[in-house]
C-alpha cells in the first residue's frame, strides 16, 4: 500500500498537487493535510467524488508542531510539502519527514530556506530518506530543463538565465505575497563571471539588473532579480557554469509595482527594524486589498504564465544558445505550474526512480526524459495540454553559431 500526504493540500498550489497525485493509480491513499482540518476533509470528499475513486481523505495538522507532523506522516510513503512561506516552514517540515523516514518533495523557492534544507543532507542520508527540494516551476521545471540541455543538447553549459512571469490567479494566498515581500527585503544572489554577488531588488544594486524580456503568450515585461535558489544549486551540479541568474515579475505590472511601493514605504517607516520585526502582515493585507481593483483595471480575467530559460554553452567547440519557453494561458497559472511538478516528483519517489538518500535539488536526481513522459499522463487530466493529447508544448529556439535559428519541438 502506497500513501502520499500533501501538506497544505487546501492551498492554491497544494490543491493542484493533491489532484495530480490522485488522478492516477500511483498511490492507494492520498491525504490532504491542512491547518484547516474541516476544509481538508471537505476538499478530500469533493476530490474523491470528482475523480470517482476511493482512498482520498483529509486531515488537520499544525506544521509548527513536530509531534503533530510525526503523527500525520506515520506510515506515509511520500510527503509533498506545499506549506509556505518556506523561509518559515521549509526546513522544519523536511526535518519531520526525515525523522519519520518518509521520502519528501516540496516546492521551496526561498534561498535561505534552501540553504537550511541542504544542511539536512547528512541527516537524510543517515536516515535513508531521498528528498527533492524546490520541485515546482522555478525552481523545479527550470532546473530539469537546464539538466536536459546539459545531457542532450550541449557538451558544456556555461550560462543560464531563468525568467518567470505569472498572474491572474483567482486568489493569492498570504504565503505567496509574503514570499514576494521576502524577495524584496533580502539579498538576491546572482552568479556572474564565476563569482557569486548579492543585490537587493528594491535598491540600485538590483534595479541595475532589471531588463525587458518577451514572454511567449504573455507579453513583454521588465524582470527583477529574484532570490530563487537555482543561482546557488545549478553551479554545484554543472561545474562549467560561469553565469546563473533568476529574474521574475508578476502581472499586471501595476500589481507588482504596488507591492514594491508598499514595501518601500514600509521600510522607510521602519528604517532600523530587523527583517523579522517588520509588520509584514499589515503589508500583505494592504497589497491583497488592492489586487482585485488592479487586475480589473488591467483587464486581467484569467491566469496565465510563462517560464523562460536561456541556456548557453558549447557543442563540438562551438557556441550554441537554447531558449526554452513553457507558457500557459486560458486558465492555468501558478497553481498548476507549481503544483503539478511537485506531484510528478512524488510519483518519481514512489516509483523508486529517485532513491538516492539525501537532500537534492531537481537537477541532481530527476531524469528529464522520465519526467516529461510522466507529465504527459498528468497534464491532460487538467485540460491544459493544447490538443489534450500531446502535452504542454515547450518552445525551444536554437540559435546556432552562425546566428541563424531553428525551432525544436518538445512537450511535457
N, C-alpha and C positions, 0 to 999 in steps of 0.2 A: 504494500500500500504506500503510495506516494502522497505527500501532503505539502502544500505550499501555503505560507502565511504572508499576506500582503498587508504590511503595516502602513497606515494612512490610507486604507482602502476606500474611504469615502471622499477623498480629495479629488481635485481635478486631474491629477496625474495617477494617483493610486487607483481610482475607479477604472481608468483605462487599462492599467496593468492587470487589475483583477479580471476584467472581461477577457483580456488577451490570454491569460494563463488558463482561463476556464473554457475558452471556446474550442479547445482541442481535447484529446484524451491523454494528455501528458501527466495529469495529476488526478488521483482519485478524490482527494479532498482539497478544497480551496477555502481558505479562511480570510474573510475581510475583517481586519482589525483596525479599530479606531478609538480615539478617546471617547467618542460619542457612540457608546455601545448599542443604544436603541437604533440609531441611524444605521449602524453597521449591520444589525440583524435585518432591518427592513431592506437595505440595499442588497444584501445577500439573497433574500427571498425573491426580490424582484429580478435579480440576475438569473437565479435558478429557473424561474418561470420563463423568462425570456429565452434562455438557451435550451430549455427543455431537458435539463439534466439534473442529476442529484449530486449531493456531496458538497454543496456550497453553503457555508454558514457564516455568521457574523459573530464578532467578539469585541468586548470592550478591553482597552489596555491603556495604562498610563505609562508612556515611554520614558518618563523621568524616574520610574520605579524599577530598579533591576529585578526585584522579586517578581513583579507583575510581568515583566518581559520574559523572565525564565519560565513562568507558568504558561505563558502563551506559546512559547517556542518549543516546549516539550513535545517530542515525537514528530516534529516537522522535518521534512526533507530539505526544503529550501525556504529561506526568508527573503522577501523582497521589501526593502525599505523605501517608502516614498514620503517619509516624515521629514518635513523641513520646519524651520531653516536648518540646513545641515551643519552650519557652524555651531549649532547647539546640540543637535541630535546625531550627527554622523558617526563620530567615534563611539558614542555611548551605545547606540543600537548595534553597531558592529561588534563591540566587545561582548554584548549579551549573546549574540549569535555564536561567537567563538566559544564562550563559556558553555553554551548549550550543545556545541558540536554540530551546528546546523550550517549548511552551505548558504552563502549570502550573496546578494546583489543589491545595489542601490543606484540612485541617480544623483549622487552627491556632486554638486557643481561649485562648491566653495573651496578655494585654495587652502585656507588654513585648516579646514576640516579634512581635506585630502591628506595633508601632511600629517595630521594627527592619526588618521586611519593607517597610513603607511607605517607608522611607528608600531602598529599592532601586528606587523608581518610575522615577527618571530613567534608571537603567541598563537597566531593562526597556524603556522607551520607545526608548532608543537602539538596543537590540538587536532591536526589533520584536516583543517577546515579550509576549503577553497572559497575565496571571496573576490568578487568582481566589483570594484567601486567605480562610480561615475559612468554607469551604463545607461545613459539617457540619449540626448541628442548631441549637445555639446556641453560636457564631454559625453562620449558614447559612440554614436554613429560616426562622428568626426574622427575619432581615434581609429575605428575599424577601417574607414575608407583610406586613411593615411597608411595603415598597415597593408591594405590591398595594393596601393600604389607601390609600396616598398617591395612587396612579394611578387607582384605580377607585371608591373609596368616599368620600373626603374632598377638600375643596378645599385644606386645610392640616392637617398633622399637628402637634400641639402637645405631646403626651406619649406616651411608650412605656414600659411596664413589662413586662419579659421575665422569666418564671419557668420553671424546669425542674426535673424530678424523674425519676429513673430508679433502677432497682436490680434485683437478682435475676439478673443475668447469671451464666452457669455459672462464669466465671472473670473476675477483674480483673487486668490486667497491671500490672506495677510502674510503667509510664509513666503510667497513669491515676491511680494513687494519688499519684505524685509531682506530677502536675498539681494534684490536690486539696490537697496539702500546700502547694504553691506559692501557691495561692489564699489559704491561711490565714496565711502569713507575710509577704505583701507587701501594698502599698497596693491598695485597691479603689476605682476611680473611680465616682462617681455624679454624673450631670449633673442638677442640681436648680435650678429657677428661673433657667435660663440660665447657671449657673455650674458649673464642674467642681470637686467636692470629693473628698477621699480619706478613706477609713475603713479600719480593719483588722477583718477578720471576727471574730477572737477577742477583740478589745478592746471596751471600752464604746462606742467610736465606731461600730463595726459592729453590735454587739448592739442598739443603739438603733433600727436599721432592720429588725430581724427582724420578720416578720409571718406570720400564719397564712393559708394560701390553700388553696382546694379545687382539686385536680387531677382532672379528668374521668377516670373509670375507675381511678384510683389511690388517691384519698383526700385527707384534709386533713392538711397538714404545715406546719411552720414553714419559711420560706425565708430564706436568709442572703445578704448581699452577696457577689457573685462578680466577680472581675476579668476577665470576658469582654469582648471588645473592642467590642461594639455601642455601649457608652456613649461611645466616642470616634469611631466611624466614622459612626453614624447622624446626629449633629448636623452633620457635614461635608457630608452629602448631602441633608439635609432642613432647610433654613435656618429654618423656623418652629418647630422643636423647642425647648421650654423645659425638658423633663424626659426623661431616659432612664436607666433602672436595669436591672440584671441581678441576679437573685436565684436561688439554687439550693439543692438538698438532694439527698441520696441516701437511698434506703430499703433496709432497715429503718432507722428513725431511730436505733436503738441502735448501728448500724454507723457512721453519721455522727458520733454523739456520741462513740463510742470513738475515731474518728480525731481529733476535736478534743481529746480528753483526752490522747492520746499526744503530739500536737503541743504542747499546753500544757505538759505535763510536760517534754518535750524542751527547749522554750525556757527553762523555769525552770532546767534543769540547765546550760544554756549561755547565760547572760544577756548575755554580751559578745561572742559569736561572730558573725562575719559570716554572712549567709544562705548563702553559697557553702560555708562551712566546717561547716555543721550536719550531723550524722550521719543524713541523710535515708534512706539505705539501711537503717539499723537500724530507723528508724521504720516504713518500708514493710513490712519483714519482720514486725514486731510487729502491725501493722494487718491484714495479709493472713492471719496465723496465726489471728486471732480471727474472721475473716469467716465460715467455714463454720458455726461454732457460733452466731453471732449471727443468721445467716439461718435456721438450723434453729429456734432459739428463737422467732423471729418468724413461723414458718410460711411463709416465702417459698420457693417452689419453682420459679418460672419468671420470666423477665424481663418487665418492663413499664416504661412511662414515659409522661410527658406534657409537652408543651411548651405553655405558656400565655402569650399575649401580649395585653396590654390596650393598645389604641391609642385615644387621644382626639384630637379635632380638631374642625374646623368644616366645615360644608357649607351653602351659602346663608346664611351668617352665624349659623347655629345650632350649638350644641354637640352632638356625637354621640360615642358610645363603642362600639367594636367589641372584643369579647373572643374571640380565636381560641384554640381548644383542639385540639391534634393529639395524640391519645393512641394507645397501643398496649398490648395486654395479650395474654396467652396465648402468649408465646414470642418476642416482638420487643422488644428493648431498645436499649441504647446503640449496639451494633454496627450494627444496621440503621438506627437513627435518624440515625447519623452517616455511616456508610459509603455508604449509598445516595445521599444528596445529593452527596457528593463524586464519585461515579460520574456522576451527572447533569451535574455541572459539566464533567467530562471530555468527555462527549458534546457538550455545547454548544460547547466549544472546538474539538473535531474537526469539527463541522458548520460552523464559522465564525460561529455565532450570537453568540459573544463573540470579537471580533477586534481590539479596541482595545488597542494596546500599553500596558503599564504595569501597576502592581500595584493591584488593585481589590478592595474588599470586595463581597459579593454584591449589595447594594442599588444599587451604582453601575452594574452591567453586565448583570445577569440579568433577563430578561423573565419576570415571574411566570407569565403565561399559557402561555408556551412550556415553562417548567419543569414546570408541572402536567400538561400534555399528555404530555410525555416521561415523567414519573413514572408515569403510568398504564400505560405499556408495560413498565416495570421492576418495579413493586411486585407485580403479580400473580404474577410468577415466584417470589417469596419466600413466597407463600401467606399474606400478612398483610393482604390487601386486602379485608376484610369479606366480600362475596359472591364475591370473586375476579375481578370484572369492573369494578366501579365505582371502584376506587382506595380509598385510605385516606381516610375522611371527615374533613374539617376542620369542626368545630363552631364556628359563628360566632354569637354573641349580639350583636345590635344594640340598644343602649339609645338610644332616641330622646330628643329634647329634653324631652318631657313626662314622661319617666321610665318609660314603657312599653317593652317589649322585644319583639323578634321574632327568629326563628332563620333564618339564611341558610345554605343548603346549598352546600357546596363540597367538592371532593375532589382529592387528589393522584392 
